Amino acid sequence: MCESNKESSLPYAELSRTYCKMRSEASSLFDDLRSLKQQLLTTSSYLKCVQSNLHVTVSSLMAAAVVWMSDLPAKLNPIILPLMASIRREQEEILQDKAADALAELISYCVMRRPGPVEKLVKNICSLTWMDPLETP
């Protein structure tokens, strides 16, 4: 389709060569744009994952700090949820252990609290251990 005839002196031949060259360059640019788009999507997915991991880490450490200061709020969900999320999803074992320590301390503070979250927390912790058949016989 895009063949040039060097012997032709018609303006059509020049237009045809120009069109073929522009089409080839546009195709190359389009391929480059596809590649850049894929790179952006990959980077975006990676950054979302990093942001999610950082959110779990920071929120659980903040909740642990509240527990360790022994200044518990009336409603404990803002403290319990990040600690449980960290125990489930934290990738660093040391930080996961810190969240578990804080949760254990929170449970000890709440033993006498009525109504209290202790029964539900223990149930959730048991459920977590039973979820992984490689860890739980």
N, CA and C atoms as a LAMMPS dump frame, in Angstrom:
ITEM: TIMESTEP
0
ITEM: NUMBER OF ATOMS
411
ITEM: BOX BOUNDS ff ff ff
-5.0000000000000000e+02 5.0000000000000000e+02
-5.0000000000000000e+02 5.0000000000000000e+02
-5.0000000000000000e+02 5.0000000000000000e+02
ITEM: ATOMS id mol type element x y z
1 1 1 N 0.827 -1.193 0
2 1 2 C 0 0 0
3 1 3 C 0.867 1.252 0
4 2 1 N 1.926 1.234 0.774
5 2 2 C 2.772 2.421 0.898
6 2 3 C 4.057 2.239 0.107
7 3 1 N 3.949 2.024 -1.147
8 3 2 C 5.122 1.895 -1.99
9 3 3 C 5.362 3.235 -2.683
10 4 1 N 6.619 3.582 -2.822
11 4 2 C 6.919 4.832 -3.517
12 4 3 C 7.477 4.51 -4.903
13 5 1 N 7.101 5.287 -5.837
14 5 2 C 7.583 5.137 -7.198
15 5 3 C 8.475 6.334 -7.479
16 6 1 N 9.804 6.089 -7.491
17 6 2 C 10.765 7.187 -7.635
18 6 3 C 10.732 7.818 -9.012
19 7 1 N 10.281 7.072 -9.98
20 7 2 C 10.265 7.587 -11.339
21 7 3 C 9.065 8.497 -11.602
22 8 1 N 8.056 8.42 -10.741
23 8 2 C 6.86 9.202 -10.965
24 8 3 C 7.087 10.629 -10.509
25 9 1 N 6.644 11.552 -11.281
26 9 2 C 6.782 12.954 -10.902
27 9 3 C 5.459 13.557 -10.488
28 10 1 N 4.472 12.7 -10.354
29 10 2 C 3.164 13.181 -9.958
30 10 3 C 3.17 13.582 -8.49
31 11 1 N 2.388 14.584 -8.122
32 11 2 C 2.307 14.986 -6.717
33 11 3 C 1.773 13.86 -5.839
34 12 1 N 1.004 12.954 -6.451
35 12 2 C 0.454 11.842 -5.674
36 12 3 C 1.568 10.999 -5.064
37 13 1 N 2.636 10.751 -5.798
38 13 2 C 3.745 9.929 -5.305
39 13 3 C 4.379 10.58 -4.07
40 14 1 N 4.567 11.872 -4.128
41 14 2 C 5.148 12.586 -2.971
42 14 3 C 4.204 12.534 -1.779
43 15 1 N 2.921 12.739 -2.026
44 15 2 C 1.925 12.655 -0.953
45 15 3 C 1.882 11.255 -0.363
46 16 1 N 1.977 10.272 -1.199
47 16 2 C 1.942 8.885 -0.74
48 16 3 C 3.143 8.592 0.154
49 17 1 N 4.336 9.04 -0.253
50 17 2 C 5.539 8.847 0.57
51 17 3 C 5.404 9.567 1.904
52 18 1 N 4.9 10.788 1.88
53 18 2 C 4.717 11.569 3.109
54 18 3 C 3.71 10.891 4.032
55 19 1 N 2.615 10.407 3.429
56 19 2 C 1.598 9.718 4.218
57 19 3 C 2.17 8.457 4.864
58 20 1 N 2.918 7.675 4.098
59 20 2 C 3.503 6.445 4.638
60 20 3 C 4.472 6.734 5.77
61 21 1 N 5.269 7.77 5.581
62 21 2 C 6.237 8.141 6.622
63 21 3 C 5.496 8.601 7.89
64 22 1 N 4.478 9.434 7.734
65 22 2 C 3.725 9.924 8.883
66 22 3 C 2.992 8.784 9.581
67 23 1 N 2.446 7.867 8.792
68 23 2 C 1.735 6.731 9.376
69 23 3 C 2.689 5.849 10.176
70 24 1 N 3.866 5.631 9.642
71 24 2 C 4.875 4.825 10.334
72 24 3 C 5.297 5.498 11.646
73 25 1 N 5.526 6.791 11.608
74 25 2 C 5.913 7.525 12.813
75 25 3 C 4.771 7.542 13.842
76 26 1 N 3.547 7.72 13.37
77 26 2 C 2.386 7.716 14.27
78 26 3 C 2.223 6.351 14.922
79 27 1 N 2.432 5.303 14.154
80 27 2 C 2.335 3.949 14.695
81 27 3 C 3.395 3.724 15.767
82 28 1 N 4.572 4.213 15.502
83 28 2 C 5.652 4.086 16.486
84 28 3 C 5.326 4.867 17.764
85 29 1 N 4.813 6.077 17.6
86 29 2 C 4.422 6.88 18.764
87 29 3 C 3.294 6.21 19.544
88 30 1 N 2.349 5.633 18.815
89 30 2 C 1.231 4.948 19.457
90 30 3 C 1.737 3.759 20.272
91 31 1 N 2.682 2.995 19.728
92 31 2 C 3.272 1.873 20.469
93 31 3 C 4.006 2.367 21.715
94 32 1 N 4.714 3.492 21.569
95 32 2 C 5.407 4.077 22.719
96 32 3 C 4.411 4.497 23.799
97 33 1 N 3.291 5.094 23.363
98 33 2 C 2.263 5.505 24.318
99 33 3 C 1.649 4.306 25.039
100 34 1 N 1.41 3.222 24.312
101 34 2 C 0.889 1.999 24.948
102 34 3 C 1.862 1.492 26.005
103 35 1 N 3.12 1.494 25.661
104 35 2 C 4.147 1.027 26.594
105 35 3 C 4.206 1.925 27.835
106 36 1 N 4.15 3.238 27.623
107 36 2 C 4.157 4.177 28.747
108 36 3 C 2.909 4.023 29.616
109 37 1 N 1.768 3.802 28.974
110 37 2 C 0.528 3.593 29.722
111 37 3 C 0.653 2.355 30.604
112 38 1 N 1.198 1.273 30.053
113 38 2 C 1.364 0.043 30.833
114 38 3 C 2.316 0.267 31.998
115 39 1 N 3.387 1.008 31.766
116 39 2 C 4.33 1.321 32.844
117 39 3 C 3.651 2.134 33.946
118 40 1 N 2.829 3.108 33.546
119 40 2 C 2.103 3.918 34.523
120 40 3 C 1.12 3.079 35.334
121 41 1 N 0.411 2.171 34.676
122 41 2 C -0.535 1.305 35.377
123 41 3 C 0.19 0.385 36.357
124 42 1 N 1.326 -0.142 35.954
125 42 2 C 2.11 -1.001 36.832
126 42 3 C 2.618 -0.218 38.036
127 43 1 N 3.133 0.976 37.792
128 43 2 C 3.622 1.817 38.883
129 43 3 C 2.488 2.208 39.817
130 44 1 N 1.34 2.541 39.252
131 44 2 C 0.184 2.907 40.063
132 44 3 C -0.245 1.758 40.962
133 45 1 N -0.302 0.556 40.42
134 45 2 C -0.673 -0.614 41.231
135 45 3 C 0.321 -0.842 42.35
136 46 1 N 1.587 -0.706 42.045
137 46 2 C 2.63 -0.878 43.053
138 46 3 C 2.487 0.163 44.167
139 47 1 N 2.264 1.416 43.778
140 47 2 C 2.147 2.479 44.774
141 47 3 C 0.887 2.321 45.632
142 48 1 N -0.201 1.817 45.053
143 48 2 C -1.405 1.542 45.844
144 48 3 C -1.118 0.482 46.894
145 49 1 N -0.372 -0.53 46.513
146 49 2 C -0.009 -1.599 47.444
147 49 3 C 0.883 -1.047 48.561
148 50 1 N 1.861 -0.24 48.201
149 50 2 C 2.746 0.368 49.198
150 50 3 C 1.946 1.257 50.148
151 51 1 N 1.033 2.064 49.589
152 51 2 C 0.21 2.946 50.421
153 51 3 C -0.649 2.144 51.381
154 52 1 N -1.218 1.059 50.913
155 52 2 C -2.048 0.215 51.767
156 52 3 C -1.223 -0.393 52.898
157 53 1 N -0.046 -0.877 52.575
158 53 2 C 0.836 -1.451 53.598
159 53 3 C 1.245 -0.402 54.626
160 54 1 N 1.569 0.793 54.154
161 54 2 C 1.952 1.86 55.085
162 54 3 C 0.783 2.263 55.968
163 55 1 N -0.419 2.287 55.402
164 55 2 C -1.599 2.629 56.184
165 55 3 C -1.812 1.62 57.317
166 56 1 N -1.687 0.344 57.007
167 56 2 C -1.839 -0.696 58.03
168 56 3 C -0.785 -0.514 59.121
169 57 1 N 0.443 -0.279 58.721
170 57 2 C 1.545 -0.137 59.68
171 57 3 C 1.346 1.076 60.584
172 58 1 N 1.103 2.215 59.987
173 58 2 C 0.983 3.452 60.771
174 58 3 C -0.242 3.42 61.68
175 59 1 N -1.377 2.997 61.15
176 59 2 C -2.586 2.998 61.982
177 59 3 C -2.467 1.999 63.132
178 60 1 N -1.835 0.861 62.908
179 60 2 C -1.689 -0.105 64.001
180 60 3 C -0.697 0.394 65.05
181 61 1 N 0.353 1.059 64.625
182 61 2 C 1.307 1.6 65.609
183 61 3 C 0.689 2.74 66.417
184 62 1 N -0.167 3.531 65.775
185 62 2 C -0.869 4.582 66.52
186 62 3 C -1.82 3.961 67.544
187 63 1 N -2.54 2.919 67.137
188 63 2 C -3.452 2.242 68.057
189 63 3 C -2.673 1.599 69.201
190 64 1 N -1.537 1.003 68.891
191 64 2 C -0.699 0.4 69.935
192 64 3 C -0.207 1.463 70.911
193 65 1 N 0.159 2.624 70.404
194 65 2 C 0.623 3.708 71.281
195 65 3 C -0.484 4.139 72.236
196 66 1 N -1.717 4.206 71.75
197 66 2 C -2.85 4.567 72.613
198 66 3 C -3.004 3.524 73.718
199 67 1 N -2.896 2.252 73.359
200 67 2 C -3.022 1.182 74.359
201 67 3 C -1.897 1.299 75.38
202 68 1 N -0.682 1.502 74.932
203 68 2 C 0.466 1.558 75.836
204 68 3 C 0.452 2.789 76.733
205 69 1 N -0.263 3.835 76.302
206 69 2 C -0.404 5.011 77.167
207 69 3 C -1.495 4.799 78.213
208 70 1 N -2.225 3.694 78.093
209 70 2 C -3.319 3.339 79.017
210 70 3 C -4.41 4.395 79.067
211 71 1 N -4.6 5.087 77.987
212 71 2 C -5.63 6.121 77.925
213 71 3 C -6.65 5.717 76.87
214 72 1 N -7.445 4.694 77.218
215 72 2 C -8.371 4.13 76.248
216 72 3 C -9.617 4.983 76.094
217 73 1 N -10.088 5.135 74.858
218 73 2 C -11.33 5.873 74.63
219 73 3 C -12.533 5.007 75.02
220 74 1 N -13.689 5.619 75.103
221 74 2 C -14.902 4.886 75.45
222 74 3 C -15.229 3.845 74.377
223 75 1 N -15.087 4.226 73.132
224 75 2 C -15.329 3.288 72.026
225 75 3 C -13.98 2.737 71.573
226 76 1 N -13.882 1.424 71.528
227 76 2 C -12.597 0.779 71.251
228 76 3 C -12.391 0.362 69.794
229 77 1 N -13.424 0.465 68.965
230 77 2 C -13.268 0.062 67.567
231 77 3 C -12.119 0.762 66.846
232 78 1 N -11.902 2.067 67.044
233 78 2 C -10.768 2.71 66.363
234 78 3 C -9.407 2.176 66.823
235 79 1 N -9.394 1.486 67.953
236 79 2 C -8.151 0.89 68.442
237 79 3 C -8.059 -0.569 67.992
238 80 1 N -9.154 -1.29 68.096
239 80 2 C -9.155 -2.726 67.798
240 80 3 C -8.955 -2.998 66.31
241 81 1 N -9.658 -2.281 65.447
242 81 2 C -9.612 -2.569 64.008
243 81 3 C -8.202 -2.483 63.412
244 82 1 N -7.439 -1.428 63.695
245 82 2 C -6.086 -1.39 63.131
246 82 3 C -5.167 -2.481 63.689
247 83 1 N -5.35 -2.829 64.97
248 83 2 C -4.52 -3.886 65.542
249 83 3 C -4.828 -5.234 64.892
250 84 1 N -6.11 -5.522 64.703
251 84 2 C -6.491 -6.776 64.054
252 84 3 C -6.025 -6.791 62.59
253 85 1 N -6.128 -5.656 61.907
254 85 2 C -5.664 -5.576 60.515
255 85 3 C -4.17 -5.845 60.424
256 86 1 N -3.43 -5.335 61.381
257 86 2 C -1.989 -5.553 61.388
258 86 3 C -1.655 -7.016 61.648
259 87 1 N -2.382 -7.627 62.557
260 87 2 C -2.139 -9.044 62.836
261 87 3 C -2.432 -9.885 61.587
262 88 1 N -3.432 -9.5 60.823
263 88 2 C -3.786 -10.232 59.605
264 88 3 C -2.837 -9.954 58.443
265 89 1 N -2.504 -8.666 58.218
266 89 2 C -1.878 -8.29 56.946
267 89 3 C -0.474 -7.716 57.032
268 90 1 N 0.009 -7.409 58.214
269 90 2 C 1.344 -6.789 58.322
270 90 3 C 2.395 -7.746 57.775
271 91 1 N 3.284 -7.223 56.941
272 91 2 C 4.305 -8.054 56.311
273 91 3 C 5.554 -8.205 57.183
274 92 1 N 5.795 -7.234 58.027
275 92 2 C 6.961 -7.301 58.912
276 92 3 C 6.571 -8.003 60.208
277 93 1 N 7.252 -9.09 60.503
278 93 2 C 6.899 -9.89 61.675
279 93 3 C 7.069 -9.107 62.976
280 94 1 N 8.063 -8.264 63.058
281 94 2 C 8.286 -7.471 64.278
282 94 3 C 7.093 -6.55 64.53
283 95 1 N 6.603 -5.888 63.493
284 95 2 C 5.454 -4.996 63.64
285 95 3 C 4.179 -5.777 63.933
286 96 1 N 4.066 -6.947 63.357
287 96 2 C 2.924 -7.808 63.642
288 96 3 C 2.942 -8.231 65.119
289 97 1 N 4.131 -8.54 65.626
290 97 2 C 4.272 -8.889 67.051
291 97 3 C 3.906 -7.716 67.955
292 98 1 N 4.292 -6.514 67.562
293 98 2 C 3.939 -5.319 68.354
294 98 3 C 2.424 -5.15 68.421
295 99 1 N 1.761 -5.365 67.297
296 99 2 C 0.298 -5.255 67.272
297 99 3 C -0.331 -6.334 68.156
298 100 1 N 0.213 -7.532 68.106
299 100 2 C -0.313 -8.624 68.936
300 100 3 C -0.089 -8.322 70.424
301 101 1 N 1.074 -7.777 70.767
302 101 2 C 1.347 -7.393 72.159
303 101 3 C 0.358 -6.327 72.629
304 102 1 N 0.125 -5.344 71.777
305 102 2 C -0.813 -4.276 72.14
306 102 3 C -2.223 -4.823 72.287
307 103 1 N -2.614 -5.744 71.411
308 103 2 C -3.945 -6.338 71.511
309 103 3 C -4.076 -7.159 72.793
310 104 1 N -3.035 -7.891 73.159
311 104 2 C -3.06 -8.664 74.412
312 104 3 C -3.185 -7.729 75.611
313 105 1 N -2.459 -6.623 75.562
314 105 2 C -2.556 -5.651 76.657
315 105 3 C -3.95 -5.02 76.706
316 106 1 N -4.509 -4.724 75.549
317 106 2 C -5.861 -4.174 75.486
318 106 3 C -6.866 -5.16 76.09
319 107 1 N -6.717 -6.426 75.767
320 107 2 C -7.614 -7.444 76.331
321 107 3 C -7.49 -7.473 77.851
322 108 1 N -6.26 -7.38 78.359
323 108 2 C -6.088 -7.398 79.828
324 108 3 C -6.723 -6.171 80.481
325 109 1 N -6.695 -5.031 79.808
326 109 2 C -7.345 -3.83 80.349
327 109 3 C -8.867 -3.97 80.355
328 110 1 N -9.4 -4.741 79.419
329 110 2 C -10.849 -4.798 79.216
330 110 3 C -11.521 -6.006 79.873
331 111 1 N -10.782 -6.794 80.622
332 111 2 C -11.354 -8 81.219
333 111 3 C -12.541 -7.67 82.113
334 112 1 N -12.451 -6.626 82.878
335 112 2 C -13.531 -6.268 83.795
336 112 3 C -14.558 -5.322 83.178
337 113 1 N -14.336 -4.895 82.01
338 113 2 C -15.225 -3.932 81.36
339 113 3 C -16.527 -4.611 80.933
340 114 1 N -17.65 -4.033 81.265
341 114 2 C -18.963 -4.567 80.886
342 114 3 C -19.783 -3.473 80.24
343 115 1 N -20.333 -3.633 79.097
344 115 2 C -20.021 -4.716 78.179
345 115 3 C -18.619 -4.527 77.631
346 116 1 N -17.979 -5.612 77.359
347 116 2 C -16.591 -5.542 76.911
348 116 3 C -16.351 -6.318 75.632
349 117 1 N -15.244 -6.025 74.993
350 117 2 C -14.95 -6.644 73.696
351 117 3 C -14.169 -7.956 73.798
352 118 1 N -13.876 -8.414 75.018
353 118 2 C -12.947 -9.528 75.184
354 118 3 C -13.427 -10.795 74.471
355 119 1 N -14.672 -11.183 74.674
356 119 2 C -15.163 -12.42 74.061
357 119 3 C -15.068 -12.364 72.53
358 120 1 N -15.472 -11.246 71.969
359 120 2 C -15.434 -11.113 70.515
360 120 3 C -13.981 -11.103 70.005
361 121 1 N -13.09 -10.447 70.739
362 121 2 C -11.681 -10.417 70.33
363 121 3 C -11.076 -11.814 70.349
364 122 1 N -11.338 -12.556 71.404
365 122 2 C -10.798 -13.913 71.51
366 122 3 C -11.356 -14.777 70.374
367 123 1 N -12.627 -14.627 70.079
368 123 2 C -13.247 -15.371 68.983
369 123 3 C -12.572 -15.028 67.653
370 124 1 N -12.333 -13.742 67.414
371 124 2 C -11.676 -13.307 66.173
372 124 3 C -10.238 -13.817 66.076
373 125 1 N -9.539 -13.81 67.184
374 125 2 C -8.157 -14.307 67.189
375 125 3 C -8.141 -15.811 66.898
376 126 1 N -9.07 -16.537 67.495
377 126 2 C -9.168 -17.974 67.21
378 126 3 C -9.483 -18.217 65.739
379 127 1 N -10.374 -17.426 65.191
380 127 2 C -10.705 -17.561 63.767
381 127 3 C -9.48 -17.324 62.894
382 128 1 N -8.659 -16.36 63.272
383 128 2 C -7.438 -16.091 62.514
384 128 3 C -6.505 -17.299 62.522
385 129 1 N -6.357 -17.928 63.654
386 129 2 C -5.449 -19.063 63.728
387 129 3 C -5.973 -20.263 62.959
388 130 1 N -7.285 -20.41 62.898
389 130 2 C -7.857 -21.548 62.181
390 130 3 C -7.876 -21.337 60.679
391 131 1 N -7.669 -20.106 60.215
392 131 2 C -7.724 -19.811 58.776
393 131 3 C -6.568 -20.437 58.018
394 132 1 N -5.416 -20.623 58.652
395 132 2 C -4.233 -21.111 57.956
396 132 3 C -3.958 -22.563 58.353
397 133 1 N -4.314 -23.515 57.482
398 133 2 C -4.137 -24.93 57.836
399 133 3 C -2.671 -25.336 57.958
400 134 1 N -1.753 -24.561 57.368
401 134 2 C -0.34 -24.882 57.508
402 134 3 C 0.183 -24.567 58.904
403 135 1 N -0.433 -23.58 59.553
404 135 2 C -0.012 -23.183 60.886
405 135 3 C -0.787 -23.88 61.985
406 136 1 N -2.027 -24.255 61.703
407 136 2 C -2.891 -24.863 62.705
408 136 3 C -3.171 -26.306 62.318
409 137 1 N -2.825 -27.249 63.194
410 137 2 C -3.065 -28.667 62.868
411 137 3 C -4.549 -29.009 62.886
